Amino acid sequence: MSETPHPDLEQRLAALEQGNPRRRASQPRRAPLLAMLITGLIIAAGAALFLVSGQDEEVALPTAKPDEFQAEGDGFGTIEPFVPPPAPGPEIVVVTPDPAEPNADLLAQIKALQAQIENLQTAPKPALEKDTADAEAIDALTAEIAALQAASEDAQKQLRDELAARDRELKQLRRDLELAQLDANKSVPAPFGPSEEELRAREEEARRLAELQRRAEEERAFEARRIASPVIAFGGTAGANAGKSELDERSFGEVTEFVLNGALPSAVTQAEVIANPSNTVVQGTMIQAVMETALDSSLPGQTRAVISEDVFSYDGTRLLIPRGARLIGRYRSGIKVSQRRVTIAWDRIILPTDQTIRISAFGGDALGRSGVTGDVDTRFLQRFGSAALISIISAAPGAAANEVQDKTAADVLQDVGNDLADATDSVIGEYLSIGPVIHVDPGARVTVMVDRDLEIF
């Protein structure tokens, strides 16, 4: 392999160089001329560009200069206010209506009405015989009602007098019966047997006792009929309340007396058949509620609760007491040592429909038990701590008297201790008799058992 990779190409190149000698001579001279020509063109183009750019002058942007505030003259200069041109007046066009043709039927009706008005004005007034008869009948009925009321009052007064007389007679018979029973129980010595007079006296005594027993049974039956008998009164009921005996007054406890007589009872008509079952909440219905106010049994006061469940009518067709209705009631104070419930009396139900219902019902807990439970503060430290402190204070002079050597001073201290002990005995008793306090927080669940039929429309 030769060092020259392409010998043919080199030979051809050498032949071309040898065959064109002019070209070889002109190449060195043509290259400098071309460079000078290009340089001259560049310089000419730069000069032309400079001349063209030098002829354009910079155009200054217009700027505004602030003027100083001029104090003289009008602030608006020569601006004249705009005065709107006057509005053109309304063009009045007079339109003459065409004469309406009279309606013959309407004119006839007007004439007929005018004739009726004239007849009514000229007609004579009717006689008042019928009104007079009605007035007389009303007066007669009023007089009869007044007579019936007077007769009823007289009958009631006579009945009360008879009942009072019967009561007195019954008491006398009871006393006689007791005396007779005491006499009959006495043992009489009869060594030789009863005589005829004694037998006759015993028979008479037995008949008398039987008669007294029969009359006492009749009086008891009459009193039972009197209690069960319905009495219709036209006047007030003060006479009925006046006949209460001491036994009736003692039959009510303090709690029942507080609930029943604390509020005025509302009169409710009761019947064997419920007249309006769709408007009646019957007695014994349980109302669920939640306490809205807190309760502290240290002092009596008012309380309030919110009904939490809907209460429907007896037949279940209507919602009579909705949720959100308010309960107004009272609670007692004076809790005993072993008592864990506070008594609440509910007096009033306020409905969202602007209706109010008066009741006299006990308040119970969530299970219906009478009374409401809460946090019980037994006040143990206040009771026994105060009593112990007072006892120590009263015993201090006696203890000091034992330490004193002087007999006179010891006697004085002993007397002071005795006087102080006597003075503090009542105080200790008062502290020991302090009762507990029950606290009921808001949100506690309570129940109210309706004590009567409630009609809500």
VEXDREN-2710 file (C-alpha; in Angstrom, 1 decimal):
% VEXDREN-2710
k/r/px/py/pz
1/MET/0.0/0.0/0.0
2/SER/1.4/3.4/-1.0
3/GLU/1.4/6.4/1.3
4/THR/-0.9/8.4/-1.0
5/PRO/-4.5/7.2/-0.7
6/HIS/-5.7/8.7/-4.0
7/PRO/-2.9/8.7/-6.6
8/ASP/-5.3/9.4/-9.5
9/LEU/-6.7/12.5/-7.9
10/GLU/-3.3/14.0/-7.3
11/GLN/-2.3/13.4/-10.9
12/ARG/-5.4/15.1/-12.2
13/LEU/-4.9/18.1/-9.9
14/ALA/-1.3/18.4/-11.0
15/ALA/-2.4/18.3/-14.6
16/LEU/-5.0/21.1/-14.1
17/GLU/-2.4/23.3/-12.4
18/GLN/0.0/22.8/-15.3
19/GLY/-2.6/23.4/-18.0
20/ASN/-4.0/26.9/-16.7
21/PRO/-1.0/29.1/-15.9
22/ARG/-3.1/32.4/-16.2
23/ARG/-5.3/31.5/-13.4
24/ARG/-2.4/30.8/-11.2
25/ALA/-1.0/34.2/-11.8
26/SER/-4.2/36.2/-11.4
27/GLN/-5.3/34.6/-8.1
28/PRO/-2.9/36.4/-5.9
29/ARG/-3.8/39.8/-7.3
30/ARG/-7.6/39.2/-7.1
31/ALA/-7.8/38.5/-3.4
32/PRO/-6.6/41.9/-2.1
33/LEU/-9.0/43.8/-4.4
34/LEU/-11.9/41.9/-3.2
35/ALA/-11.1/42.6/0.4
36/MET/-10.7/46.3/-0.3
37/LEU/-14.0/46.4/-2.1
38/ILE/-15.9/44.8/0.8
39/THR/-14.3/47.1/3.3
40/GLY/-15.3/50.2/1.2
41/LEU/-18.9/49.0/1.0
42/ILE/-19.1/48.5/4.8
43/ILE/-17.7/52.0/5.3
44/ALA/-20.2/53.6/2.9
45/ALA/-23.1/51.8/4.5
46/GLY/-22.0/53.0/7.9
47/ALA/-21.7/56.6/6.7
48/ALA/-25.2/56.5/5.1
49/LEU/-26.7/55.1/8.2
50/PHE/-25.1/57.8/10.3
51/LEU/-26.4/60.5/8.0
52/VAL/-29.8/59.1/8.1
53/SER/-29.9/58.7/11.8
54/GLY/-28.5/62.2/12.4
55/GLN/-31.2/64.0/10.5
56/ASP/-34.1/62.7/12.7
57/GLU/-34.5/64.9/15.8
58/GLU/-36.0/63.7/19.1
59/VAL/-39.5/64.7/19.5
60/ALA/-40.1/65.8/23.1
61/LEU/-43.2/64.4/24.9
62/PRO/-45.7/67.0/26.1
63/THR/-45.7/67.4/29.8
64/ALA/-47.9/69.3/32.2
65/LYS/-46.8/71.6/34.9
66/PRO/-48.9/72.2/38.0
67/ASP/-50.0/75.8/38.6
68/GLU/-50.1/77.4/42.0
69/PHE/-53.5/77.7/43.7
70/GLN/-55.2/81.0/42.9
71/ALA/-57.0/82.4/45.9
72/GLU/-58.8/85.2/43.9
73/GLY/-61.6/84.8/41.5
74/ASP/-64.3/82.1/41.2
75/GLY/-63.2/78.6/42.0
76/PHE/-65.0/77.2/38.9
77/GLY/-63.5/79.8/36.5
78/THR/-65.8/80.7/33.7
79/ILE/-67.9/77.6/34.0
80/GLU/-71.6/78.6/33.8
81/PRO/-74.2/76.4/35.5
82/PHE/-76.4/74.3/33.2
83/VAL/-79.9/75.6/33.2
84/PRO/-82.3/73.1/31.7
85/PRO/-84.9/74.4/29.3
86/PRO/-88.4/74.7/30.7
87/ALA/-90.6/71.7/30.1
88/PRO/-93.4/72.2/27.7
89/GLY/-96.8/72.5/29.3
90/PRO/-99.3/69.7/29.0
91/GLU/-101.6/70.0/26.0
92/ILE/-105.2/70.0/27.1
93/VAL/-107.5/68.3/24.7
94/VAL/-111.2/68.7/25.5
95/VAL/-113.1/65.7/24.4
96/THR/-116.9/66.1/24.4
97/PRO/-118.5/62.7/25.2
98/ASP/-121.4/61.5/23.2
99/PRO/-124.7/61.7/25.1
100/ALA/-125.5/58.3/26.5
101/GLU/-128.8/56.8/25.8
102/PRO/-131.0/56.3/28.9
103/ASN/-131.5/52.6/29.9
104/ALA/-135.2/52.0/30.2
105/ASP/-134.9/49.0/32.5
106/LEU/-132.7/50.9/34.9
107/LEU/-135.0/53.9/35.0
108/ALA/-137.9/51.6/35.7
109/GLN/-136.1/49.9/38.6
110/ILE/-135.1/53.3/40.1
111/LYS/-138.8/54.5/39.9
112/ALA/-139.9/51.2/41.6
113/LEU/-137.4/51.7/44.4
114/GLN/-138.5/55.3/44.9
115/ALA/-142.1/54.2/45.1
116/GLN/-141.2/51.5/47.7
117/ILE/-139.3/54.1/49.8
118/GLU/-142.3/56.5/49.7
119/ASN/-144.6/53.7/50.8
120/LEU/-142.4/52.8/53.7
121/GLN/-142.1/56.4/54.8
122/THR/-145.9/56.9/54.6
123/ALA/-146.9/53.6/56.1
124/PRO/-148.2/53.7/59.7
125/LYS/-146.1/52.2/62.4
126/PRO/-147.1/48.6/63.4
127/ALA/-148.5/48.0/66.8
128/LEU/-146.2/46.8/69.5
129/GLU/-148.5/44.2/70.9
130/LYS/-146.1/41.4/70.0
131/ASP/-143.1/43.1/71.7
132/THR/-145.2/43.9/74.7
133/ALA/-146.3/40.3/75.0
134/ASP/-142.7/39.1/74.7
135/ALA/-141.5/41.6/77.3
136/GLU/-144.3/40.4/79.7
137/ALA/-143.3/36.8/79.1
138/ILE/-139.6/37.7/79.8
139/ASP/-140.6/39.5/83.0
140/ALA/-142.7/36.6/84.1
141/LEU/-139.8/34.2/83.5
142/THR/-137.4/36.5/85.4
143/ALA/-139.8/36.6/88.3
144/GLU/-140.1/32.8/88.2
145/ILE/-136.3/32.4/88.2
146/ALA/-136.0/34.8/91.1
147/ALA/-138.7/32.9/93.0
148/LEU/-136.9/29.6/92.3
149/GLN/-133.6/31.1/93.5
150/ALA/-135.3/32.4/96.7
151/ALA/-137.0/29.0/97.2
152/SER/-133.7/27.2/96.6
153/GLU/-131.9/29.4/99.1
154/ASP/-134.6/28.9/101.7
155/ALA/-134.5/25.1/101.0
156/GLN/-130.7/25.1/101.4
157/LYS/-130.9/27.1/104.6
158/GLN/-133.6/24.8/106.0
159/LEU/-131.5/21.7/104.9
160/ARG/-128.4/23.1/106.7
161/ASP/-130.5/23.8/109.8
162/GLU/-131.8/20.2/109.7
163/LEU/-128.4/18.8/109.2
164/ALA/-127.0/20.8/112.1
165/ALA/-129.9/19.6/114.3
166/ARG/-129.3/16.0/113.1
167/ASP/-125.6/16.3/113.9
168/ARG/-126.3/17.6/117.4
169/GLU/-128.9/14.8/118.0
170/LEU/-126.5/12.2/116.7
171/LYS/-123.7/13.4/119.0
172/GLN/-126.2/13.3/121.9
173/LEU/-127.3/9.8/121.0
174/ARG/-123.7/8.7/120.8
175/ARG/-122.9/10.0/124.2
176/ASP/-126.1/8.3/125.6
177/LEU/-125.1/5.1/123.9
178/GLU/-121.6/5.2/125.4
179/LEU/-123.0/6.0/128.9
180/ALA/-125.5/3.1/128.5
181/GLN/-122.7/0.7/127.5
182/LEU/-120.7/1.8/130.5
183/ASP/-123.7/1.2/132.8
184/ALA/-124.4/-2.2/131.2
185/ASN/-120.8/-3.3/131.8
186/LYS/-120.9/-2.6/135.5
187/SER/-121.4/-5.8/137.5
188/VAL/-124.1/-5.7/140.2
189/PRO/-123.9/-8.2/143.0
190/ALA/-127.0/-10.4/143.1
191/PRO/-126.6/-12.9/145.9
192/PHE/-130.2/-14.2/145.6
193/GLY/-130.7/-13.7/141.8
194/PRO/-132.4/-10.9/139.9
195/SER/-135.8/-9.7/141.0
196/GLU/-138.8/-9.0/138.7
197/GLU/-138.1/-5.2/138.9
198/GLU/-134.5/-5.7/137.9
199/LEU/-135.5/-8.0/135.0
200/ARG/-138.0/-5.5/133.8
201/ALA/-135.5/-2.7/134.1
202/ARG/-133.0/-4.7/132.1
203/GLU/-135.5/-5.4/129.4
204/GLU/-136.3/-1.7/129.2
205/GLU/-132.6/-0.9/129.1
206/ALA/-132.1/-3.4/126.3
207/ARG/-134.9/-1.9/124.3
208/ARG/-133.6/1.5/124.9
209/LEU/-130.1/0.4/123.7
210/ALA/-131.6/-1.2/120.6
211/GLU/-133.5/1.9/119.8
212/LEU/-130.4/4.0/120.3
213/GLN/-128.4/1.6/118.0
214/ARG/-131.2/1.8/115.4
215/ARG/-131.3/5.6/115.4
216/ALA/-127.5/5.7/115.3
217/GLU/-127.5/3.5/112.2
218/GLU/-130.2/5.6/110.6
219/GLU/-128.1/8.8/111.3
220/ARG/-125.1/7.2/109.7
221/ALA/-127.0/6.1/106.7
222/PHE/-128.5/9.6/106.4
223/GLU/-125.1/11.2/106.6
224/ALA/-123.8/8.8/103.9
225/ARG/-126.7/9.7/101.6
226/ARG/-126.1/13.4/102.3
227/ILE/-122.4/13.0/101.3
228/ALA/-123.2/11.1/98.1
229/SER/-126.2/13.2/97.2
230/PRO/-125.6/15.9/94.4
231/VAL/-126.7/19.4/95.5
232/ILE/-127.3/22.2/93.0
233/ALA/-126.5/25.7/94.4
234/PHE/-127.4/28.9/92.6
235/GLY/-125.4/31.1/95.0
236/GLY/-121.9/30.9/96.4
237/THR/-120.4/27.9/98.1
238/ALA/-119.4/29.6/101.4
239/GLY/-122.0/27.7/103.3
240/ALA/-120.6/24.3/102.2
241/ASN/-117.1/25.2/103.3
242/ALA/-118.4/26.4/106.7
243/GLY/-119.7/22.9/107.5
244/LYS/-116.3/21.2/107.6
245/SER/-115.5/19.4/110.8
246/GLU/-112.3/19.2/112.6
247/LEU/-111.9/15.6/111.4
248/ASP/-111.8/16.8/107.8
249/GLU/-109.2/19.5/108.6
250/ARG/-107.0/17.0/110.3
251/SER/-107.3/14.4/107.5
252/PHE/-105.0/16.4/105.2
253/GLY/-101.3/16.3/105.8
254/GLU/-99.0/19.2/105.4
255/VAL/-97.8/18.2/101.9
256/THR/-101.3/17.6/100.6
257/GLU/-102.6/20.8/102.1
258/PHE/-99.7/22.6/100.5
259/VAL/-100.5/21.3/97.0
260/LEU/-104.3/21.4/97.1
261/ASN/-104.8/24.7/98.8
262/GLY/-101.8/26.5/97.5
263/ALA/-103.5/27.5/94.2
264/LEU/-107.1/28.3/93.2
265/PRO/-108.6/25.2/91.6
266/SER/-110.3/25.7/88.3
267/ALA/-113.8/24.3/87.9
268/VAL/-114.0/21.4/85.4
269/THR/-117.2/19.8/84.4
270/GLN/-117.0/16.0/84.9
271/ALA/-119.3/13.4/83.5
272/GLU/-119.5/9.7/83.3
273/VAL/-119.1/9.8/79.5
274/ILE/-116.3/12.1/78.2
275/ALA/-118.1/14.6/76.0
276/ASN/-115.1/15.7/73.9
277/PRO/-112.5/12.9/73.9
278/SER/-110.6/14.7/71.1
279/ASN/-110.2/17.8/73.2
280/THR/-109.7/16.2/76.6
281/VAL/-106.6/15.2/78.6
282/VAL/-107.9/12.8/81.2
283/GLN/-106.9/12.6/84.8
284/GLY/-103.8/10.5/85.4
285/THR/-102.0/11.5/82.2
286/MET/-98.3/11.7/82.8
287/ILE/-96.6/14.8/81.4
288/GLN/-92.8/14.6/80.9
289/ALA/-90.9/17.8/81.5
290/VAL/-87.4/19.1/82.2
291/MET/-86.5/21.6/84.9
292/GLU/-85.6/25.0/83.5
293/THR/-84.6/26.7/86.8
294/ALA/-82.4/25.5/89.6
295/LEU/-84.0/24.6/92.9
296/ASP/-82.7/25.1/96.5
297/SER/-84.9/23.8/99.3
298/SER/-83.4/26.1/101.9
299/LEU/-86.1/28.6/101.1
300/PRO/-89.5/28.1/99.3
301/GLY/-90.1/29.7/96.0
302/GLN/-91.3/29.5/92.4
303/THR/-89.9/27.2/89.7
304/ARG/-90.4/26.5/86.0
305/ALA/-90.1/23.6/83.7
306/VAL/-90.4/22.9/79.9
307/ILE/-92.6/20.0/78.6
308/SER/-90.3/17.7/76.7
309/GLU/-92.8/15.3/75.1
310/ASP/-96.1/15.9/73.2
311/VAL/-99.3/15.2/75.0
312/PHE/-102.2/14.0/72.9
313/SER/-106.0/13.8/73.5
314/TYR/-107.8/10.9/75.1
315/ASP/-108.6/9.3/71.7
316/GLY/-105.1/10.2/70.3
317/THR/-106.4/12.2/67.4
318/ARG/-105.2/15.7/68.4
319/LEU/-102.0/17.2/69.8
320/LEU/-103.2/19.3/72.8
321/ILE/-100.1/20.1/74.8
322/PRO/-97.0/20.3/72.4
323/ARG/-93.4/20.2/73.4
324/GLY/-92.1/23.5/74.6
325/ALA/-95.1/24.4/76.7
326/ARG/-94.2/25.9/80.1
327/LEU/-95.0/24.6/83.6
328/ILE/-95.2/27.0/86.5
329/GLY/-95.1/25.7/90.0
330/ARG/-93.8/26.0/93.6
331/TYR/-91.5/24.1/95.9
332/ARG/-91.4/23.7/99.7
333/SER/-88.6/24.2/102.2
334/GLY/-88.1/22.7/105.6
335/ILE/-86.7/19.4/104.6
336/LYS/-86.5/16.8/107.4
337/VAL/-83.3/15.0/108.4
338/SER/-84.1/11.7/106.6
339/GLN/-85.8/13.3/103.6
340/ARG/-84.2/13.0/100.2
341/ARG/-86.9/14.5/98.0
342/VAL/-88.3/18.0/97.7
343/THR/-92.0/18.5/97.1
344/ILE/-93.1/20.5/94.0
345/ALA/-96.6/21.6/93.3
346/TRP/-97.4/22.5/89.6
347/ASP/-100.1/25.2/89.3
348/ARG/-100.2/26.3/85.7
349/ILE/-99.6/25.2/82.1
350/ILE/-98.9/27.8/79.5
351/LEU/-99.3/26.7/75.9
352/PRO/-97.6/28.2/72.8
353/THR/-101.2/29.0/71.5
354/ASP/-101.6/31.7/74.1
355/GLN/-103.8/29.4/76.3
356/THR/-103.3/28.8/80.0
357/ILE/-104.6/25.9/82.2
358/ARG/-104.7/25.8/86.0
359/ILE/-103.9/22.5/87.7
360/SER/-103.0/21.4/91.2
361/ALA/-100.7/18.4/90.6
362/PHE/-97.8/16.8/92.4
363/GLY/-94.3/16.8/90.8
364/GLY/-92.5/13.5/90.5
365/ASP/-89.2/12.1/89.3
366/ALA/-88.5/10.4/86.0
367/LEU/-90.3/7.2/87.2
368/GLY/-93.3/9.0/88.5
369/ARG/-92.5/8.8/92.3
370/SER/-93.7/11.8/94.3
371/GLY/-91.0/14.4/94.9
372/VAL/-87.9/15.4/92.9
373/THR/-84.4/14.0/93.9
374/GLY/-81.2/16.0/93.8
375/ASP/-77.9/16.6/95.5
376/VAL/-78.6/16.4/99.3
377/ASP/-76.4/18.6/101.5
378/THR/-76.7/17.1/105.0
379/ARG/-74.7/20.0/106.5
380/PHE/-72.9/17.6/108.8
381/LEU/-70.0/19.9/109.6
382/GLN/-72.2/22.9/110.2
383/ARG/-74.4/21.0/112.6
384/PHE/-72.0/19.0/114.6
385/GLY/-69.0/21.2/114.2
386/SER/-70.8/24.3/115.5
387/ALA/-72.3/22.3/118.4
388/ALA/-68.9/20.9/119.3
389/LEU/-67.3/24.4/119.2
390/ILE/-70.0/25.8/121.4
391/SER/-69.6/22.9/123.8
392/ILE/-65.9/23.5/124.0
393/ILE/-66.4/27.2/124.6
394/SER/-68.9/26.5/127.4
395/ALA/-66.6/23.9/129.0
396/ALA/-63.5/26.1/128.9
397/PRO/-64.3/28.0/132.2
398/GLY/-64.9/24.7/134.0
399/ALA/-61.6/23.3/132.9
400/ALA/-59.8/26.6/133.8
401/ALA/-61.5/26.4/137.3
402/ASN/-59.8/23.1/138.0
403/GLU/-56.4/24.5/137.3
404/VAL/-56.8/27.6/139.5
405/GLN/-55.5/27.3/143.0
406/ASP/-57.5/30.2/144.4
407/LYS/-60.9/28.9/145.6
408/THR/-62.7/32.2/145.0
409/ALA/-61.4/32.5/141.5
410/ALA/-62.2/28.8/140.9
411/ASP/-65.8/29.3/142.1
412/VAL/-66.2/32.4/139.9
413/LEU/-65.0/30.4/136.8
414/GLN/-67.2/27.5/137.7
415/ASP/-70.3/29.9/137.9
416/VAL/-69.3/31.5/134.6
417/GLY/-69.0/28.1/133.0
418/ASN/-72.4/27.0/134.3
419/ASP/-74.1/30.2/133.1
420/LEU/-72.4/29.9/129.7
421/ALA/-73.5/26.2/129.4
422/ASP/-77.1/27.1/130.3
423/ALA/-77.1/29.9/127.7
424/THR/-75.6/27.8/125.0
425/ASP/-77.9/24.8/125.4
426/SER/-80.6/26.3/123.2
427/VAL/-78.0/27.4/120.6
428/ILE/-76.6/23.8/120.5
429/GLY/-80.2/22.5/120.0
430/GLU/-80.8/24.9/117.2
431/TYR/-77.6/23.8/115.4
432/LEU/-78.4/20.1/115.9
433/SER/-81.9/20.6/114.4
434/ILE/-80.6/22.1/111.1
435/GLY/-82.1/20.1/108.3
436/PRO/-80.5/19.1/105.0
437/VAL/-80.7/21.1/101.8
438/ILE/-81.6/19.5/98.5
439/HIS/-80.2/21.1/95.3
440/VAL/-81.9/20.3/91.9
441/ASP/-80.0/21.4/88.8
442/PRO/-81.6/22.6/85.6
443/GLY/-82.2/19.8/83.1
444/ALA/-83.5/17.3/85.7
445/ARG/-86.3/15.2/84.4
446/VAL/-89.6/15.5/86.2
447/THR/-93.1/14.1/85.6
448/VAL/-96.5/15.7/86.3
449/MET/-99.6/13.6/86.9
450/VAL/-102.7/15.5/85.8
451/ASP/-105.1/15.6/88.7
452/ARG/-108.3/16.5/86.7
453/ASP/-109.8/16.3/83.2
454/LEU/-108.4/19.2/81.1
455/GLU/-110.5/20.4/78.1
456/ILE/-108.4/22.2/75.5
457/PHE/-110.0/23.7/72.4
END
